[in-house]
Amino acid sequence: MLDEAHALPHDPEDLRAFAARLLAEVKAQAILIEKLRHQLAGHRAHRFGASSETAEQLQLALETSEIASAAMAARLRLPDVEEKDKPTRRPIPEHIPRQEVELTPAGDCCAGCGGTLRRLGEDVTEELEYVPGRFIVNRIVRPRLACSGCERFTQAPLPSRPIERGRPGPGLLAHVLVSKYADHLPLYRQSQIFDRDGLDLDRSTLADWVGKSTALLEPLAEAIGRHVRAGKAIFADDTPVAMLAPGTGKTQTARLWIYGRDERPWGGEAPPASWYRFSIDRKGQHPRDHLSGYAGWMHADGYAGFEDLYRAGAIREAACLAHVRRKFVDVHRAQGSPIAEEAIRRIAQLYAVEAEARGSPPDRRIAIRQARARPIFEDLETWLAAQLPAISGKSPLATAIRYALVRMMRLRPYLEHGILEIDNNAAERGMRAIALGRKNYLFVGSEAGGKSAAIAYTLIETAKLNNVDPQAWLADTLARLPDHKITRVEELLPWSWRP
């Protein structure tokens, strides 16, 4: 800083050198200020995050851990363990309406000797069920009958239920799953809501139900995964999810991945679907495992972990213009840059062409893109490249332009293939439920809990994509699944279901 005139050099050459150093320093400071403004704008946009009291965090930690434990026990077919501190089962309150179903053996005669059956008593099993908007109790009555001739006892078997020896009906299980994974209500809050209806359902009980339900439903999620990987083009993305790190009292960053199939924009007849997978980190090995055996196009962002998939040759990349646009939007919001604004305007022209092509068959989409989108696309590339020499190479705007040029080169295939989209928004839309949910439940308790969440999201989000009520479908599916042949699981998928 110059406070006195005698600090300036008197020699003209020294003065020019001093001025050059000063100019370089001013330029460096300007770049730094520009970066800091860009970062500040980002912090302001995200400054209001989710918060929680310590007690709520403890509730959520217990909830996610218990779901994982129940899911693991169900998958391994372990018997229920009566824990000393586990809540005791209380009678269902009398004020809950009852509807009675009586199960009698087939025929009126003894299966052994043909004699007449006489009634000795009955066994009653109460099943708490949820009909949207109200609770009911199904009283399953099974008379115990004895033959008057040979004294042989006969009784109708208890029908299969989603949770063996459990008390919840399929409608109630579906309600709990949808409330947690579609409506973003943690289980301890659901427990509080049930308490207002006079039902004492502890959070740990609900967690046990969720874990066992997702274990039962896992074959359906796997079938949806096979359906997604059978597509010619899929959408892929991932998002961070906090997971408890055992023994540390802290969380680590895990990942939920989505792989989507949606052929509606080009008139494909395959049902849309979203398949979710969970991993404890973001290593590239995970998508390689998830997509093993898949061959086709994949819409994705610039995540480096996908590069091995592209190098292997079976999967071809289609980049995302929405990610390119987002970079310029961030710069424009932070700095009001006219170059960023112009880039956004030109990208909007490409989306206008896509709006015209949407819903048309692949050959028609190619014709529209070649005639109208290609000139705009190539002009945008040329214009962006021309802007770089005029701005600082270290500025956020230059970073956005370089990113755009790299991604647009990998986006070019969409101009020549009608089954491809201009962006990866199908996958990003599938991540909205997770983004909303993690603000409420904050984290998953373990890897098993994360896998249970991935199964629930797969089923619920796929049902929504097919305009199927996830609660009605899950209730019916949970009722049928215990007796359904695993080789015919496709019959239970959302797009095959009719109310």
C-alpha positions as CSV (number, residue, x, y, z in Angstrom):
1,M,0.0,0.0,0.0
2,L,1.4,3.5,-0.9
3,D,1.0,6.1,1.9
4,E,3.7,8.5,0.8
5,A,4.8,10.0,-2.5
6,H,8.5,9.2,-1.9
7,A,7.7,5.5,-2.0
8,L,7.3,5.7,-5.7
9,P,10.5,5.0,-7.8
10,H,11.9,7.9,-9.8
11,D,13.5,6.0,-12.6
12,P,11.1,5.5,-15.5
13,E,12.1,1.8,-16.0
14,D,11.6,1.1,-12.3
15,L,8.3,2.9,-12.4
16,R,7.1,0.8,-15.3
17,A,8.2,-2.4,-13.5
18,F,6.5,-1.2,-10.3
19,A,3.3,-0.5,-12.2
20,A,3.4,-3.9,-13.9
21,R,3.7,-5.6,-10.5
22,L,0.9,-3.5,-9.1
23,L,-1.3,-4.3,-12.0
24,A,-0.7,-8.0,-11.6
25,E,-1.5,-7.8,-7.9
26,V,-4.7,-5.9,-8.6
27,K,-5.7,-8.5,-11.1
28,A,-5.0,-11.3,-8.7
29,Q,-7.1,-9.5,-6.0
30,A,-9.9,-9.0,-8.5
31,I,-10.0,-12.7,-9.3
32,L,-9.9,-13.6,-5.6
33,I,-12.8,-11.2,-4.8
34,E,-14.8,-12.7,-7.7
35,K,-14.2,-16.2,-6.3
36,L,-15.2,-15.2,-2.8
37,R,-18.4,-13.5,-4.1
38,H,-19.2,-16.7,-5.9
39,Q,-18.6,-18.8,-2.8
40,L,-20.6,-16.4,-0.7
41,A,-23.6,-16.6,-3.0
42,G,-23.5,-20.3,-2.7
43,H,-23.3,-20.2,1.1
44,R,-26.2,-17.8,1.2
45,A,-28.3,-20.2,-1.0
46,H,-27.6,-23.1,1.3
47,R,-27.2,-21.5,4.7
48,F,-30.5,-22.7,6.1
49,G,-29.9,-26.4,6.6
50,A,-31.8,-29.1,8.6
51,S,-31.4,-28.8,12.4
52,S,-32.4,-31.1,15.1
53,E,-32.4,-31.4,18.9
54,T,-30.1,-34.0,20.5
55,A,-33.2,-36.0,21.6
56,E,-34.5,-36.2,18.1
57,Q,-31.1,-37.3,16.8
58,L,-31.1,-40.1,19.3
59,Q,-34.6,-41.2,18.3
60,L,-33.5,-41.2,14.6
61,A,-30.3,-43.2,15.5
62,L,-32.3,-45.8,17.3
63,E,-34.9,-45.9,14.5
64,T,-32.4,-46.5,11.7
65,S,-30.5,-49.1,13.7
66,E,-33.6,-51.0,14.6
67,I,-34.8,-51.1,10.9
68,A,-31.4,-52.5,9.9
69,S,-31.5,-55.1,12.6
70,A,-35.0,-56.3,11.7
71,A,-34.2,-56.4,8.0
72,M,-31.1,-58.5,8.6
73,A,-33.0,-60.9,10.9
74,A,-35.7,-61.3,8.3
75,R,-33.2,-62.0,5.5
76,L,-31.4,-64.6,7.6
77,R,-34.7,-66.0,8.8
78,L,-33.6,-65.7,12.5
79,P,-36.3,-66.2,15.2
80,D,-37.5,-63.2,17.0
81,V,-35.5,-62.5,20.2
82,E,-37.4,-61.2,23.2
83,E,-35.3,-58.4,24.5
84,K,-35.6,-57.5,28.2
85,D,-36.2,-53.8,27.4
86,K,-38.4,-54.4,24.4
87,P,-42.0,-53.0,24.9
88,T,-44.5,-55.6,25.9
89,R,-47.4,-56.3,23.6
90,R,-50.5,-54.5,24.9
91,P,-54.1,-55.4,24.0
92,I,-55.5,-53.5,21.0
93,P,-57.9,-50.8,22.5
94,E,-61.5,-51.8,22.5
95,H,-62.6,-48.5,20.8
96,I,-61.0,-49.6,17.5
97,P,-63.8,-51.1,15.3
98,R,-63.7,-54.8,14.8
99,Q,-64.7,-56.7,11.6
100,E,-64.9,-60.4,12.0
101,V,-63.9,-63.1,9.5
102,E,-64.6,-66.7,10.3
103,L,-62.5,-69.4,8.6
104,T,-64.0,-72.9,8.6
105,P,-62.6,-76.1,7.1
106,A,-63.7,-77.0,3.6
107,G,-66.8,-79.2,3.7
108,D,-69.1,-80.1,6.6
109,C,-67.8,-83.6,7.2
110,C,-64.7,-85.0,8.8
111,A,-61.9,-85.5,6.3
112,G,-60.8,-88.7,8.0
113,C,-64.1,-90.7,8.4
114,G,-66.8,-88.6,6.9
115,G,-68.5,-88.0,10.2
116,T,-70.4,-84.9,11.3
117,L,-68.3,-82.1,12.8
118,R,-69.4,-80.5,16.0
119,R,-68.0,-77.2,17.4
120,L,-65.8,-77.3,20.5
121,G,-64.5,-73.8,20.7
122,E,-62.6,-71.4,18.6
123,D,-59.3,-69.5,18.3
124,V,-59.3,-65.8,17.7
125,T,-56.4,-63.9,16.2
126,E,-56.6,-60.1,16.2
127,E,-54.8,-58.2,13.4
128,L,-54.5,-54.5,13.6
129,E,-55.2,-53.1,10.1
130,Y,-55.2,-49.6,8.6
131,V,-57.8,-48.5,6.1
132,P,-56.9,-45.0,4.8
133,G,-58.2,-42.6,7.3
134,R,-59.0,-45.0,10.1
135,F,-57.9,-48.1,12.0
136,I,-59.9,-51.4,12.2
137,V,-59.2,-54.7,13.8
138,N,-59.6,-57.9,11.8
139,R,-60.9,-60.6,14.1
140,I,-59.9,-63.9,12.3
141,V,-62.0,-66.5,14.0
142,R,-61.1,-70.2,13.4
143,P,-63.6,-72.6,15.0
144,R,-62.1,-75.8,16.5
145,L,-64.2,-78.7,15.3
146,A,-64.3,-82.3,16.3
147,C,-65.8,-85.2,14.4
148,S,-68.7,-86.9,16.2
149,G,-67.6,-90.3,14.8
150,C,-63.8,-90.5,15.2
151,E,-63.2,-87.5,17.5
152,R,-60.7,-86.1,15.1
153,F,-60.0,-82.4,15.5
154,T,-60.2,-80.0,12.5
155,Q,-59.5,-76.3,12.2
156,A,-58.9,-74.0,9.2
157,P,-55.2,-72.9,9.0
158,L,-54.3,-69.3,9.7
159,P,-53.7,-67.5,6.4
160,S,-50.2,-66.4,5.6
161,R,-49.3,-62.9,6.8
162,P,-46.6,-60.5,5.9
163,I,-44.9,-60.8,9.3
164,E,-45.2,-64.3,10.7
165,R,-46.6,-64.2,14.3
166,G,-46.8,-60.4,13.8
167,R,-49.9,-58.3,14.5
168,P,-49.9,-55.7,11.7
169,G,-52.0,-56.2,8.6
170,P,-50.6,-55.5,5.1
171,G,-52.5,-52.1,4.9
172,L,-50.9,-50.9,8.1
173,L,-47.4,-52.0,7.0
174,A,-47.9,-50.2,3.7
175,H,-49.1,-47.1,5.5
176,V,-45.9,-47.0,7.7
177,L,-43.6,-47.5,4.7
178,V,-45.3,-44.8,2.6
179,S,-45.4,-42.4,5.6
180,K,-41.7,-42.8,6.1
181,Y,-40.3,-43.0,2.6
182,A,-42.8,-41.0,0.6
183,D,-44.2,-38.6,3.2
184,H,-40.9,-38.3,5.0
185,L,-42.3,-39.0,8.5
186,P,-39.7,-40.6,10.8
187,L,-41.0,-43.5,12.8
188,Y,-40.9,-41.8,16.2
189,R,-43.3,-39.1,14.8
190,Q,-45.6,-41.8,13.4
191,S,-45.6,-43.4,16.8
192,Q,-46.7,-40.0,18.3
193,I,-49.5,-39.8,15.7
194,F,-50.7,-43.3,16.5
195,D,-50.7,-42.4,20.2
196,R,-53.2,-39.6,19.5
197,D,-55.6,-42.4,18.1
198,G,-55.2,-44.3,21.4
199,L,-52.7,-46.8,19.9
200,D,-49.5,-47.6,21.8
201,L,-47.1,-48.5,19.0
202,D,-43.6,-47.9,20.0
203,R,-41.0,-46.7,17.6
204,S,-38.9,-49.9,17.9
205,T,-42.0,-51.9,17.0
206,L,-42.5,-49.8,13.8
207,A,-38.8,-50.2,13.0
208,D,-39.1,-54.0,13.3
209,W,-42.1,-53.9,10.9
210,V,-40.2,-51.7,8.3
211,G,-37.1,-54.0,8.4
212,K,-39.1,-57.2,7.9
213,S,-41.4,-55.7,5.3
214,T,-38.5,-54.5,3.1
215,A,-36.8,-57.9,3.4
216,L,-40.0,-59.5,2.2
217,L,-40.3,-57.0,-0.7
218,E,-36.7,-57.3,-1.8
219,P,-37.5,-59.7,-4.7
220,L,-39.7,-57.0,-6.2
221,A,-36.9,-54.4,-6.0
222,E,-34.6,-56.9,-7.7
223,A,-37.1,-57.5,-10.5
224,I,-37.4,-53.7,-11.0
225,G,-33.6,-53.6,-11.2
226,R,-33.6,-56.2,-14.0
227,H,-36.2,-54.2,-15.9
228,V,-34.2,-51.0,-15.7
229,R,-31.0,-52.8,-17.0
230,A,-33.0,-54.2,-19.9
231,G,-33.4,-50.7,-21.3
232,K,-31.5,-49.3,-24.3
233,A,-30.8,-46.1,-22.4
234,I,-30.8,-45.5,-18.6
235,F,-30.3,-42.5,-16.3
236,A,-27.8,-42.6,-13.4
237,D,-27.1,-40.3,-10.5
238,D,-26.1,-40.5,-6.8
239,T,-26.6,-38.4,-3.7
240,P,-24.9,-38.3,-0.3
241,V,-26.6,-39.8,2.8
242,A,-25.2,-39.6,6.3
243,M,-24.6,-43.0,7.9
244,L,-23.8,-43.6,11.6
245,A,-20.2,-44.7,12.1
246,P,-20.2,-47.3,14.9
247,G,-18.1,-46.5,17.9
248,T,-17.4,-42.9,16.9
249,G,-20.6,-41.1,17.7
250,K,-20.3,-39.4,14.4
251,T,-21.6,-40.0,10.8
252,Q,-19.8,-40.9,7.6
253,T,-20.9,-40.0,4.1
254,A,-22.6,-42.9,2.3
255,R,-24.4,-42.9,-1.0
256,L,-27.8,-43.7,-2.6
257,W,-27.6,-44.4,-6.3
258,I,-30.5,-44.3,-8.7
259,Y,-30.7,-46.0,-12.1
260,G,-33.8,-45.0,-14.1
261,R,-35.6,-46.1,-17.2
262,D,-38.1,-43.8,-18.9
263,E,-38.9,-44.3,-22.5
264,R,-42.0,-42.1,-22.6
265,P,-40.3,-39.1,-24.2
266,W,-39.8,-41.1,-27.4
267,G,-43.0,-43.2,-27.3
268,G,-41.4,-46.4,-25.9
269,E,-43.9,-48.9,-24.4
270,A,-41.7,-50.1,-21.5
271,P,-43.0,-49.0,-18.1
272,P,-40.9,-46.3,-16.3
273,A,-38.9,-47.4,-13.3
274,S,-36.4,-46.2,-10.7
275,W,-34.0,-48.6,-9.1
276,Y,-32.1,-47.5,-6.0
277,R,-28.9,-48.9,-4.5
278,F,-27.0,-48.1,-1.3
279,S,-23.3,-48.0,-0.7
280,I,-21.1,-47.0,2.2
281,D,-18.9,-44.8,0.0
282,R,-18.7,-43.4,-3.6
283,K,-16.1,-45.7,-5.1
284,G,-16.4,-46.4,-8.8
285,Q,-16.6,-50.1,-8.0
286,H,-20.2,-49.7,-6.9
287,P,-21.7,-48.5,-10.2
288,R,-19.6,-51.2,-11.9
289,D,-21.2,-53.8,-9.7
290,H,-24.7,-52.4,-10.1
291,L,-24.6,-52.3,-13.9
292,S,-22.7,-55.5,-14.4
293,G,-24.0,-57.1,-17.6
294,Y,-25.7,-53.9,-18.8
295,A,-25.0,-52.7,-22.4
296,G,-26.4,-49.4,-23.8
297,W,-26.4,-45.7,-23.2
298,M,-26.2,-44.0,-19.8
299,H,-27.2,-40.4,-19.1
300,A,-25.0,-39.1,-16.2
301,D,-23.0,-36.2,-14.9
302,G,-19.2,-36.0,-15.0
303,Y,-18.5,-38.3,-12.1
304,A,-15.0,-39.8,-12.6
305,G,-16.1,-43.1,-11.2
306,F,-18.2,-43.7,-14.4
307,E,-15.1,-43.5,-16.6
308,D,-14.2,-47.2,-16.2
309,L,-17.7,-48.1,-17.4
310,Y,-17.2,-46.1,-20.6
311,R,-13.7,-47.4,-21.2
312,A,-15.0,-51.0,-21.0
313,G,-17.1,-50.3,-24.1
314,A,-20.4,-51.8,-23.2
315,I,-21.8,-48.6,-21.8
316,R,-21.8,-45.4,-23.8
317,E,-22.0,-41.9,-22.2
318,A,-24.6,-39.3,-22.8
319,A,-23.8,-36.1,-20.9
320,C,-26.3,-33.7,-19.2
321,L,-27.1,-30.2,-20.5
322,A,-28.9,-29.4,-17.2
323,H,-25.6,-29.6,-15.3
324,V,-24.0,-27.3,-17.9
325,R,-26.8,-24.8,-17.5
326,R,-26.6,-25.0,-13.7
327,K,-22.9,-23.8,-13.7
328,F,-23.9,-20.6,-15.6
329,V,-26.9,-20.0,-13.4
330,D,-24.7,-20.1,-10.3
331,V,-22.3,-17.6,-11.9
332,H,-25.1,-15.3,-13.1
333,R,-26.7,-15.3,-9.7
334,A,-23.4,-14.5,-7.9
335,Q,-22.0,-11.9,-10.4
336,G,-24.7,-10.9,-12.8
337,S,-22.4,-11.9,-15.7
338,P,-23.8,-11.0,-19.2
339,I,-21.8,-13.8,-20.7
340,A,-23.4,-16.3,-18.3
341,E,-26.8,-14.8,-19.1
342,E,-26.2,-15.2,-22.8
343,A,-25.2,-18.8,-22.4
344,I,-28.4,-19.5,-20.4
345,R,-30.4,-17.9,-23.2
346,R,-28.8,-20.1,-25.9
347,I,-29.3,-23.2,-23.8
348,A,-33.0,-22.3,-23.5
349,Q,-33.2,-22.4,-27.3
350,L,-32.1,-26.0,-27.2
351,Y,-34.7,-26.9,-24.7
352,A,-37.4,-25.2,-26.8
353,V,-36.5,-27.6,-29.6
354,E,-36.7,-30.5,-27.2
355,A,-40.2,-29.4,-26.1
356,E,-41.3,-29.8,-29.8
357,A,-39.6,-33.2,-30.2
358,R,-40.9,-34.7,-26.9
359,G,-43.3,-37.6,-27.4
360,S,-42.3,-38.2,-31.0
361,P,-40.8,-41.5,-32.2
362,P,-37.0,-41.7,-32.4
363,D,-36.7,-41.0,-36.2
364,R,-38.8,-37.9,-35.9
365,R,-36.8,-36.6,-32.9
366,I,-33.6,-37.1,-34.9
367,A,-35.0,-35.1,-37.8
368,I,-36.1,-32.2,-35.6
369,R,-32.8,-32.1,-33.7
370,Q,-30.7,-32.2,-36.9
371,A,-32.7,-29.4,-38.5
372,R,-33.1,-27.1,-35.6
373,A,-31.0,-28.1,-32.6
374,R,-27.6,-28.9,-34.3
375,P,-27.0,-25.3,-35.6
376,I,-27.8,-23.9,-32.1
377,F,-25.6,-26.5,-30.4
378,E,-22.6,-25.9,-32.7
379,D,-22.9,-22.2,-32.6
380,L,-23.0,-22.3,-28.7
381,E,-19.8,-24.4,-28.7
382,T,-18.1,-21.9,-31.0
383,W,-19.3,-18.9,-29.0
384,L,-18.2,-20.3,-25.7
385,A,-14.7,-21.1,-27.0
386,A,-14.4,-17.5,-28.2
387,Q,-15.2,-16.1,-24.8
388,L,-12.4,-17.9,-22.9
389,P,-9.5,-15.7,-24.1
390,A,-11.3,-12.5,-23.0
391,I,-11.8,-13.5,-19.4
392,S,-9.5,-14.7,-16.5
393,G,-8.7,-18.4,-16.8
394,K,-9.1,-18.7,-13.0
395,S,-12.5,-17.1,-12.7
396,P,-15.7,-19.1,-12.0
397,L,-17.0,-18.1,-15.4
398,A,-14.0,-19.6,-17.1
399,T,-14.5,-22.8,-15.1
400,A,-18.1,-23.0,-16.2
401,I,-17.2,-22.5,-19.8
402,R,-14.5,-25.2,-19.8
403,Y,-16.9,-27.6,-18.1
404,A,-19.5,-26.8,-20.7
405,L,-17.1,-27.5,-23.6
406,V,-16.1,-30.8,-22.2
407,R,-19.6,-32.0,-21.4
408,M,-21.1,-30.7,-24.6
409,M,-18.6,-32.8,-26.6
410,R,-20.0,-35.9,-24.7
411,L,-23.6,-34.7,-25.2
412,R,-23.4,-34.7,-29.0
413,P,-24.8,-38.3,-29.3
414,Y,-28.2,-37.0,-28.4
415,L,-28.4,-35.2,-31.8
416,E,-28.1,-38.5,-33.6
417,H,-30.0,-40.9,-31.4
418,G,-33.7,-40.4,-30.9
419,I,-33.8,-42.6,-27.8
420,L,-31.5,-40.2,-25.9
421,E,-32.5,-37.2,-23.8
422,I,-30.8,-33.8,-23.6
423,D,-30.3,-34.1,-19.9
424,N,-30.3,-36.4,-16.9
425,N,-33.3,-34.8,-15.2
426,A,-35.2,-38.2,-15.0
427,A,-32.6,-39.4,-12.5
428,E,-32.5,-36.0,-10.7
429,R,-36.2,-36.1,-10.2
430,G,-35.9,-39.5,-8.6
431,M,-33.5,-38.0,-6.1
432,R,-36.0,-35.4,-4.8
433,A,-37.7,-37.9,-2.4
434,I,-34.3,-38.7,-0.8
435,A,-33.4,-35.0,-0.6
436,L,-36.6,-34.3,1.3
437,G,-36.4,-37.4,3.4
438,R,-32.9,-36.9,4.7
439,K,-33.9,-33.5,6.1
440,N,-36.3,-35.3,8.4
441,Y,-34.5,-38.6,9.3
442,L,-31.0,-37.0,8.9
443,F,-29.1,-40.3,8.5
444,V,-29.3,-44.1,8.2
445,G,-28.1,-46.3,11.0
446,S,-26.1,-48.8,9.1
447,E,-25.5,-50.4,5.7
448,A,-28.4,-52.8,6.3
449,G,-30.6,-49.8,7.1
450,G,-29.5,-48.1,3.9
451,K,-30.3,-51.1,1.8
452,S,-33.8,-51.2,3.4
453,A,-34.3,-47.6,2.4
454,A,-33.1,-48.3,-1.2
455,I,-35.7,-51.1,-1.5
456,A,-38.5,-48.9,-0.2
457,Y,-37.6,-46.0,-2.5
458,T,-37.4,-48.4,-5.5
459,L,-40.9,-49.7,-4.9
460,I,-42.6,-46.4,-3.9
461,E,-41.0,-44.2,-6.6
462,T,-41.6,-46.8,-9.3
463,A,-45.3,-47.0,-8.3
464,K,-45.5,-43.2,-8.5
465,L,-43.9,-43.1,-12.0
466,N,-46.6,-45.5,-13.2
467,N,-49.4,-43.4,-11.6
468,V,-50.1,-46.2,-9.1
469,D,-51.1,-45.4,-5.5
470,P,-48.1,-46.8,-3.6
471,Q,-50.1,-47.4,-0.5
472,A,-52.9,-49.3,-2.2
473,W,-50.4,-51.3,-4.3
474,L,-48.1,-52.2,-1.3
475,A,-51.1,-53.2,0.8
476,D,-52.3,-55.6,-1.8
477,T,-48.8,-56.9,-2.6
478,L,-47.8,-57.5,1.0
479,A,-51.0,-59.5,1.4
480,R,-50.3,-61.7,-1.6
481,L,-46.5,-62.0,-1.5
482,P,-46.1,-64.6,1.3
483,D,-47.9,-67.2,-0.8
484,H,-46.8,-66.0,-4.2
485,K,-44.3,-68.0,-6.3
486,I,-40.9,-66.3,-6.6
487,T,-40.7,-67.3,-10.2
488,R,-43.8,-65.1,-11.0
489,V,-42.8,-62.0,-9.0
490,E,-43.2,-59.9,-12.2
491,E,-47.0,-60.3,-11.8
492,L,-46.8,-58.2,-8.7
493,L,-44.9,-55.2,-10.1
494,P,-46.6,-51.8,-10.1
495,W,-47.3,-51.7,-13.9
496,S,-49.0,-55.1,-13.8
497,W,-51.2,-54.3,-10.8
498,R,-54.9,-53.3,-11.1
499,P,-56.9,-52.0,-8.1
